[in-house]
Amino acid sequence: MSRKRSAATFEWHTSTDAEASLRGDGPPPTVRLRHTDIAINDYAGPSTMRSSYITAPASPTKAPATTPIYQEDYLLHQLGIGRQDVEVVYPTDDTQGQAGADDTQGQAGADDTQGQAGADDTQGQAGGQAAAEEAVDPHYRNHLQEQLLGPPKQAQKRIQINPLRTWLDDRDKFLLELLRRDGRGDGTRKCSCKEKLDSVIRCLDCYGSTMVCQSCIVKTHHINPFHRIEIWRDHHFQKTTLKKLGLTLQLGHPVGTHCINPKPATGDGFTVLDINGIHDVALAFCGCATALSDTTQLLRAGLYPATTHAPETAATINVLEYFHLLSFSSKTSAFEFHTTMSRLTDNTGVEEVPMQDRYEELLRMIREWKNLKMLKRAGRGHDPAGVAATKEGECALLCPACPQPGKNMQPDWQNAPESIQYLFALFLGNDANFRMVRKKVSSEEADPMLSAGWSYFCEMTKYRAHLAKYGDQKEVHSTCVKHHAVSDANTGRFANLATSGIGTIDCARHMMKRPNSLGDLQQGEKYANMDYMFFSSMAHPHDTVSHPPLPQNTVSRPPLDSPPSPSSSDIPMTPQPMTPPPMTPSTQVQRARPANPNAEDYTMVVVSYDIVCQWSIHLWERMLQFPPRLRMDREGKKFIFLIPKFHLPAHIAKCQTAYSFNFCRGVGRTDGEAPERGWSFIDPLASSTKEMGPASYRETINDHFGDWNHRRIIGLGRLLLRRLKVCVPGRDDHVVDYNAFTFSLPAASVIEWSAWVEKWEKAPNGPNPFVATTKKITQHDVRLALAEEDAASITSNEVSSVHDDITPGIFIAQGLEIESQQRRLKADKKALGTSPTSLQLTKIQERQNSQRRKIKTWMAVQMLYMPEVSPLRAAEARTTSTQSVQTESFDVALHLPSDLPSRIRVKPILYEYEFRLRRAQAYEALDDLRGHLRLRTHMYIFKDRNLRGQSACTRSNGLLARVERNVKATSAQYRAARTALLSLSARTGDCGWQDSLQELTDADIRAFTDDADGETQAERKKREKKNKGKPGLGEGHRRISWIWMIVGVAADGENQGLQEALRIEWCKARARAMCWSEEVLLLREEMRRVLAFLAWHAIWWDLQALRHTDLSPDVAEGVAAYAYKQARIRRAIRSSFDDLWTTSWKTIVHGEGVNNDILELPSSDFITTYPQLDPAAPDSTAPTSTAPSP
């Protein structure tokens, strides 16, 4: 069935030859010259694309020829550009505009589809862009990928002008113009003032740097007192200051007026830090009777004082704002910024007056500035109770897309049917970061906290009290693989650090930090730390921002189910009353609201944590140790604990199904890796924060996470749209695949499996349909079976044994065991290298001696069961006698039945026995290989995240080398077993085994992820360069290695194993189709919640404007103006999101999964509906309903 798919929007403005079109002589030829310029307004502003196209002449009247080459030459001639200055790009199949294709596949990051663990929100770019971005900063490239919604579908031949090549011709001219600026230029004339004095002074920061006299420079710089001035002296320009030229900055009065009682600043001068340097200025305070305090006079002049008493240093508001944003974007430290300003002021150190060091003052002002900006943006200046009334977590930015009761939830959402409650679920992600360490520097007393628990970090006094009481508890023994996060918590690895890292509880779907959900770690990832953060995050009250209650009977639900009006951007100032959707009696499922007022009243909470299989076991028992304010009432709540998708393969097989996002209902395409991705934003800050005091450390991280949340909020429009464009075709594809798979299976099997999987989804502790129940045979099982068969044969006198103690089955089994020992001994000797020690050689020799004795004994029995090998043994003996060097024991040929040439035949029972043992050996080798690959992946992840320094990395590399040897050894064992099976099956006639035991190539030996987890940095870069511009595939798309899809072989035949494989694959297909369908509904609900939250927040800011009534008129005006500005910003963001999403609704009402039949929803009342399509442009292919009837 054909399905219409949506492509990302991208505009080409093509210029064609109108005259050629009128003549009707075929399609008008077009040559397009595209120049793309990305203008970044600020660190988080939108990008704009400007493209220009020039049409080459196409008609004979305009050009003597119409060939493409001539058109290019003519175009370049018209532009005055030589062909050597042009770079012609010919797109290939690999460089076509894939991201804008029908499938919108260019999603390399897991964040776009919530099912991938790679980079965040990336899109494939067209070939021309991919080539041009080769040397572009990766952060800039990520910005382009996030902002551009897609290139054209088909990249065509285009002429690109190389600006660098054209600049080379003008390089001398540029250089001379720069040198001219060091002279007076046109400023050799007299000053234009009345005095007509010599023009000997210029300002470097004024436009044009016009030469004027001393009097004029002082008069014109009363409003620009921090400009850099130069004076012409001794045939060159020399630096001077406005202070030396006679300018005094008078505070407390309008600019340019004088004070009758000026009060000079303390000392000889006053130091001001500005963007263009550090300035020594002459400053005077107002000393009149009505004068304000010195600090107030400075603040009203736009200067932030370094101290509140007798200030001698200040920074301009501009420089504080500039550094604040710069630190977010580049993680620049205050020291680096101070050094830059110092060099702008004096880059040689030979100035007449040494520049004062103001680093300590800058640190203090920046810290105070960050605190004030946080309070200002949280509306704390609008509260009559003042800053002291700030509540815990009140200054944190909330996630608009997450459910926020009282702010963006649908009316009566708690009455929704249980099968729809996942739309209102809270998704949390737990994780720890061991790069954000802090040395034992300063103390809490010397470094006071300015915002105790007001944003993202927990309130440290309560946090420390809990750790002091329960922090020494030993972690329980792991029932899964050894998790370093748990085992290292009780070691002395972090003894020399005050903080070993930070833990967090994040929004798992949108990568935002939650209020009071961060805490520092002391000795690894202890349960006591992570428990406190989790319960602190869950206990955070709904009303994180103080405000009067909203009017009753109103909700902030945006009208997504109605067509946008021409004035849709003009959002009303008050919320629109909405009537709750009708509910049928069957859907009136009342849910008890939690009795504990400190707990969030969510009905479903999904918690993702890489060690959740251990952490969640006794979580509720540990909760009883917490104070009542952090305990949760679990009544009416459903908690789901899952492991992030990328971390899941490192766990044991049981955990890989019981805690899998892929098999869980109600989670969509969430992957749980949000905290892991978020660390890349904060990790560059570690070089600065590790040297900070405890309070500075926490406040700096709080500040950066506040900016992170802000950037995530303003990016939700494109983020959710990109996800939707990926998920809609993904849903349709997987629903079609599932329906086709189901149709091909017997109805009885489908009914049985459906009942099983639905029962397991309701009670996960029961039998798991995703797990193979067929018992895998092992070599020990086969040996037991062969021994029982030999015993039965001897009892019934069917066969006579040629040896009293060794039966044919034992003989073959011993041969395989000796072969495995030979392979291990050979690998161990090779691993010694070229310079082994005497002790190592001794041990190897002793093992060879023991092995020779075993081989000799086994060969004696072989001559009884396989006398046909006698000629081969004799030939080997003759060859050995002529050699001077003895054959190594591991090179001695055993001549098992599978090794014999086709001309030599042995008893059929020996072929059968070896075949059965070899098949079991192959399955065991695959099991061992999978285990080694899981361990290798886990070790690489742990090393990359936590290990630094030569000593730690050397030890880790040694362990990784051992694991790598085990991977190679088990791979060799499997290949040997399969080679033997190929030989034996030709004699026994066995078939069908090759469907499960496939050929093992080097490309198959990989972990669950697509990427090679053991590749070097050079190999990784080479692979990334090769795959650049190609669409990335995640968990829901990619093909995993076949070694992970083997379910085993039934001991009583192949049919049961085949049915098992079909059942598991059908369950997985069903889970994929459901996850993609759920994801679309989740995204639609998240879009609705974002618009509702922004509308609520705009109203909240409107209400703040008039709260503070006991202020002076000028202050009250500023307080109200800021509130109205914030309200306008929320409405503008909401309007931009609404416009962005409304234009895309039409593209998602097509496809097989649009009716959500697979989800079997009992009602559509609480599902966000699509807006009505524009009646002026009806779409006959659109369905009339988007959800099934109740």
Secondary structure, 3 states (H helix, E strand, C coil): CCCCCCCCCCCCCCCCCHHHHHHCCCCCCCCCCCCCEECCCCCCCCCCEECCCCCCCCCCCCCCCCCHHHHHHHHHHHHCCCHHHEEEECCCHHHCCCCCCCCCCCCCCHHHHCCCCCCCCCCCCCHHHHHHCCCCCHHHHHHHHHHCCCCCCCCCCEEEECHHHHHHHCHHHHHHHHHHCCCCCCCCCECCCCCCCECCEEECCCCCCCCECHHHHHHCCCCCCCCCEEEEECCEEEEECCCCCCCEEECCCCCCCCCCCEEECCCCCEEEEECCEEEEEEEEEECCCCCCCHHHHHHHCCEEECCCCCCCEEEEHHHHHHHHHHHHHHCCCHHHHHHHHHHHHCCCCCCCCCCCCCHHHHHHHHHHHHHHHHHHHCCHHHCCCCHHHCCCCCCCCCCCCCCCCCCCCCCCHHHCCHHHHHHHCEEEEEEEECCCCEECCCCCCCCCCCCCCCCCECCHHHHHHHHHHHCCCCCCCCCCCCCHHHHHHHCCCCCCEEECEEEEEEECCCCCEEEEEEEEECCCCCHHHHHHHHHHHHCCCCCCCCCCCCCCCCCCCCCCCCCCCCCCCCCCCCCCCCCCCCCCHHHCCCCCCCCCCCCCCCCEEEEEECCHHHHCCCHHHHHCCCCHHHCCCCCCCEEEEEECCCCHHHCCHHHHHHCEHHHCCCCCCCCCCHHHHHHHHHHHHHHHHCCCCHHHHHHHHHHHHHHHHHHHHHCHHHHHHHHHHHHHHHHHHHHHHHHHHHHCCCHHHHHHHHHHHHHHHHCCCCCCCCCCCCCCCCHHHHHHHHHHHHHHHHHCCCCCCCCCCCCHHHHHHHHHHHHHHHHHHHHHHHHCCCCCCHHHHHHHHHHHHHHHHHHHHHHHHHHHHCHHHHHHHHHHHHHHHCCCCCCCHHHCCCCCHHHCCCCCCCCHHHHHHHHHHHHHHHHHHHHHHHHHHHHHHHHHHHHHHHCCCHHHHHHHHHHHHHHHHHHHHHHHHHHHHHHHHHHHHHHHCCCCHHHCCCCCCHHHCCCCCCCCCCCCHHHHHHHHHHCCCCCCCCCCCCCCCHHHCCCCCCCCCHHHHHHHHHHHHHHHHHHHHHHHHHHHHHHHHHHHHHHHHHHHHHHHHHHHCCCCCCCCHHHHHHHHHHHHHHHHHHHHHHHHHHHHHHCCHHHHCCCCCCCCHHHCCCCCCCCCCCCCCCCCCCCCCCCCCCCCCC
